[in-house]
Amino acid sequence: MSNPVSALAQSSFSFDDFFQRHTCPMLLVHASTCKVMSANPQAVKQYGWTLTEFQNLALQDFTLAPLEDFGQKPEGQLRVPQKAIGGQVFQMELTWQTHGETVVVTARNMLLEQALQQELEHQISQMQRMAELPRLLYPETSMDAIHQTITDAAREIIGAHQAVTSLSENQNWEQMLSALSLSEKYAEYRDFDPPPTGKGIYVMVCENNRSMRLSQSELESHPRWRNFSEHQDTHPPMRGWLAVPLIGRDGKNLGLIQLSDKYEGEFTELDEIMLMQFAHVASSIIESSKMLHQIVSTERRMNVALQAAEVGYWEWDMPTGNLFWDEKTAELMGVPLSEFSGRIEAFYDALREDDQSRVMENISHALENHVPYSVSFRVKGITDHHHRMARGRFHYRDNGTAYLFTGIIMDITERVQALDQLQESERKLRELMQVQKRFIADAAHELRTPLTAIQGNLDMFTRFPHIPEQDKKEILSDVQREATRLGRLVNDMLQLARGDAGAVLRSDELELHQVVQAAWKQIERVSEHHTITLGPLEHITLEGDSDRLKQLTLILLENALKYTPEGGTVHLALQRNQNCAELRVQDNGYGISPQDLERVFERFYRADQSRHRGEDPGGTGLGLPIARWIVEQHGGHIWLESEVGKGTVAVVQLPIQEPEQD
């Protein structure tokens, strides 16, 4: 077997290149004396000594434990504490290989791995804290408390010293409500409460319903930065800024969440994604809480109505069988008082048939068990949407015989409708939380896969720095492919997160055929192994976002190419179909099975590997969900038609708004 160092020395990619560019600290040490002969840039960065200073040191000079077996064996591995120039101690894993009088030492910082583990645990903690937010949905929880809890949670989840949540109705800055959350670092500013002016940079987030992330220098150089105006002497100092909008179910802005001064480093793209997801959940909680408080307020108003005698009174004399109704009772029962017979049978006859037995059972239960009577029902001749409630009690003689049954009747239609709305809102919120949990779990899984592959390949370099050149090229190729996939995955996730948060596309008049043709040219230039045809290409003008529509076309073309074997054909066409522009991308590839076809628009879903019968095409599983989001934002529809072994057709229909006639 050839010597790897010699092989490197003879290749175009020399050992010196490998040594200098390696991402881990590396040292060349004399086998007999353990004197350091050379150090790569990562070693200089890790330990702090210059190359010249290193050459005056022996390995033992900065190793705080015996170097057992070092240099005695041709190769080996051990963990020892080592110190840097400033006295800082690191737990390092040393891997060495001896080549003549030279020992190649690779050092691996175990603290870095611990930091990565801590970051993963931090993200899990963030997700758990976010999942706790729905507990705020209780009538007794005030809006101020909900507002403050959301602000505290946002600061703690991301890890920042400052957080402000502001709520407004239609961006009415004079009536904006703000909640402030500060760490102990800024405890002296906790009474700071300046009135919003509607002129700061934060207004851009509310106006555009888009997040913003700026370093402190970027913030101070921004043209909308106001430097707190007259409050600059009392405002806590800022260090970087991250802001995301709060968006209602109708797409309107509810306010925003702002963070500043992250615990460690600058705000990252991952922080932005996490805060956008948090804001999406917080917006739902704010709206649902408002609805819940409105329901409670409605119930209080109903109590006031009861006190004002806006109820009907009834009385049943049981020995005689006579039933008394007042005018309000007769009105609510849908029976004119002049036509009322005054018998209990008249009450039963007025009930809808499917409610009669339940009402009778309830009356019997109250009579036999000496408990209050309360039942809701509907009456004949009145729409199903109108509900009544009767409440009352039996009066008993000393021997336990009931002689009188009295009570009230009221219209509870509003309460029933409000309860139905609340239950529907709760159902939607639970569905949203399930979607968020599934998205977070899928995202964590998908992110872990390329990271694991990258780490595994880099570990191979660390453990076996002198592997054959061909193996190194394959490892580097794998790392590059997984890093590209990771970047694409993060970009796709950020785009979907913005879509979930209610991001609105711009709308301009555009020539759709030109957008489609540009996408076709872009793909056609780089596709060497497929035939890509275009036509018919009908001239169509519509309102939309040209960048997103081009992205849509590229997604469909790239998908078709991924799942079409070399030598296959992909055809692109654009035609008018009644009042719609119909875009079709057709391939003669492997096709999609019926069970996969039902799920292709789910996030992170990819068809079975056997579909493409070869190497994984490397998709993120987010292309078609993004395509569907773009189409739906344009008011259109998208679907796939496919047959295994014959190919797939992606069909998009976008509405064409006809010009108004003069």
QUISUL-V830598 format. One record per backbone hydrogen bond with DSSP energy under -0.5 kcal/mol. CO is the residue of the C=O (numbers start at 0). NH is the residue of the N-H. Records with the same first field share a line. If there is no record, write none. Layout:
BEGIN
CO = NH ; NH
END
This chain:
BEGIN
2 = 6
3 = 7
4 = 8
5 = 9
6 = 10
7 = 10
11 = 13
13 = 17
14 = 18
15 = 19
16 = 20
17 = 21
24 = 106
25 = 39
26 = 28 ; 104
27 = 36 ; 37
28 = 102
29 = 33
33 = 58
34 = 29 ; 36
37 = 27
39 = 42 ; 43
40 = 44
41 = 45
42 = 46
43 = 47
46 = 84
49 = 53
50 = 54
52 = 55
53 = 56
56 = 35
57 = 60 ; 61
58 = 61
59 = 62
61 = 82
65 = 67
66 = 69
68 = 71 ; 72
73 = 97
75 = 95
77 = 93
79 = 91
80 = 63
81 = 89
83 = 86
87 = 83
89 = 81 ; 91
90 = 109 ; 110
91 = 79 ; 93
92 = 107
93 = 77
94 = 105
95 = 75
96 = 103
98 = 101
100 = 30
101 = 98 ; 103
102 = 28 ; 104
103 = 96
104 = 26
105 = 94
106 = 24
107 = 92 ; 109
108 = 111 ; 112
109 = 113
110 = 114
111 = 115
112 = 116
113 = 117
114 = 118
115 = 119
116 = 120
117 = 121
118 = 122
119 = 123
120 = 124
121 = 125
122 = 126
123 = 127
124 = 128
125 = 129
126 = 130
127 = 131
128 = 131
129 = 132
131 = 134
132 = 135
133 = 136
135 = 137
137 = 140
139 = 141
141 = 145
142 = 146
143 = 147
144 = 148
145 = 149
146 = 150
147 = 151
148 = 152
149 = 153
150 = 154
151 = 155
152 = 156
153 = 157
154 = 158 ; 159
158 = 262
160 = 182
161 = 259
162 = 180
163 = 257
164 = 178
165 = 255
166 = 176
167 = 169
168 = 171
170 = 172
171 = 174
172 = 175
176 = 166
178 = 164
180 = 162
182 = 185
183 = 186
185 = 188
186 = 189
188 = 191
199 = 202
200 = 203 ; 204
201 = 204 ; 205
202 = 206
203 = 207
204 = 208 ; 209
211 = 242
213 = 240
214 = 218
215 = 219
216 = 220
217 = 221
218 = 221
221 = 224
225 = 228
227 = 230
228 = 231
230 = 233 ; 234
238 = 260 ; 261
239 = 238 ; 260
240 = 213
241 = 258
242 = 211
243 = 256
244 = 246
245 = 253 ; 254
247 = 250
251 = 247
253 = 167
254 = 245
255 = 165
256 = 243
257 = 163
258 = 241
259 = 160 ; 161
260 = 160
267 = 271
268 = 272
269 = 273
270 = 274
271 = 275
272 = 276
273 = 277
274 = 278
275 = 279
276 = 280
277 = 281
278 = 282
279 = 283
280 = 284
281 = 285
282 = 286
283 = 287
284 = 288
285 = 289
286 = 290
287 = 291
288 = 292
289 = 293
290 = 294
291 = 295
292 = 296
293 = 297
294 = 298
295 = 299
296 = 300
297 = 301
298 = 302
299 = 303
300 = 304
301 = 305
302 = 306
303 = 307
304 = 309
305 = 308
308 = 310
311 = 408
312 = 325
313 = 406
314 = 316 ; 323
315 = 317 ; 404
316 = 320 ; 321
320 = 343
321 = 316
323 = 314
325 = 329
326 = 330
327 = 331
328 = 332
329 = 333 ; 334
330 = 333
335 = 338 ; 339
336 = 339
341 = 322
342 = 345 ; 346
343 = 347
344 = 348
345 = 349
346 = 350
347 = 350
349 = 379
351 = 354 ; 355
352 = 355 ; 356
354 = 358
355 = 359
356 = 360
357 = 361
358 = 362
359 = 363
360 = 364
361 = 365
362 = 366
363 = 367
364 = 368
365 = 369 ; 370
372 = 391
374 = 389
376 = 387
377 = 351
378 = 381
382 = 385
384 = 386
386 = 411 ; 412
387 = 376
388 = 409
389 = 374
390 = 407
391 = 372
392 = 405
394 = 402 ; 403
396 = 399
400 = 396
402 = 317 ; 318
403 = 394
404 = 315
405 = 392
406 = 313
407 = 390
408 = 311
409 = 388 ; 411
411 = 415
412 = 416
413 = 417
414 = 418
415 = 419
416 = 420
417 = 421
418 = 422
419 = 423
420 = 424
421 = 425
422 = 426
423 = 427
424 = 428
425 = 429
426 = 430
427 = 431
428 = 432
429 = 433
430 = 434
431 = 435
432 = 436
433 = 437
434 = 438
435 = 439
436 = 440
437 = 441
438 = 442
439 = 443
440 = 444
441 = 445
442 = 446
443 = 447
444 = 448
445 = 449
446 = 450
447 = 451
448 = 452
449 = 453
450 = 454
451 = 455
452 = 456
453 = 457
454 = 458
455 = 459
456 = 460
457 = 461
458 = 462
459 = 463
463 = 466
467 = 471
468 = 472
469 = 473
470 = 474
471 = 475
472 = 476
473 = 477
474 = 478
475 = 479
476 = 480
477 = 481
478 = 482
479 = 483
480 = 484
481 = 485
482 = 486
483 = 487
484 = 488
485 = 489
486 = 490
487 = 491
488 = 492
489 = 493
490 = 494
491 = 495
492 = 496
493 = 497
494 = 498
495 = 499
496 = 500
497 = 502
498 = 501
507 = 543
509 = 511 ; 541
510 = 513 ; 514
511 = 515
512 = 516
513 = 517
514 = 518
515 = 519
516 = 520
517 = 521
518 = 522
519 = 523
520 = 524
521 = 525
522 = 525 ; 526
525 = 527
528 = 566
529 = 531
530 = 532 ; 569
532 = 571
535 = 534 ; 573
537 = 539
539 = 511 ; 512
541 = 509
543 = 507 ; 545
544 = 548
545 = 549
546 = 550
547 = 551
548 = 552
549 = 553
550 = 554
551 = 555
552 = 556
553 = 557
554 = 558
555 = 559
556 = 560
557 = 561
558 = 562
560 = 563
562 = 589
564 = 567
567 = 530
568 = 587
569 = 532
570 = 585
571 = 534
572 = 583
573 = 537
574 = 581
576 = 579
578 = 655
579 = 576 ; 581
580 = 582 ; 653
581 = 574
582 = 651
583 = 572
584 = 649
585 = 570
586 = 647
589 = 644
592 = 596
593 = 597
595 = 598 ; 599
598 = 601
601 = 604
607 = 610
608 = 611 ; 612 ; 613
620 = 603 ; 604
621 = 625
622 = 626
623 = 627
624 = 628
625 = 629
626 = 630
627 = 631
628 = 632
629 = 633
630 = 633 ; 635
631 = 634
636 = 652
638 = 650
640 = 648
642 = 645 ; 646
646 = 642
647 = 586
648 = 640 ; 650
649 = 584
650 = 638
651 = 582
652 = 636
653 = 580
654 = 656
655 = 657
END
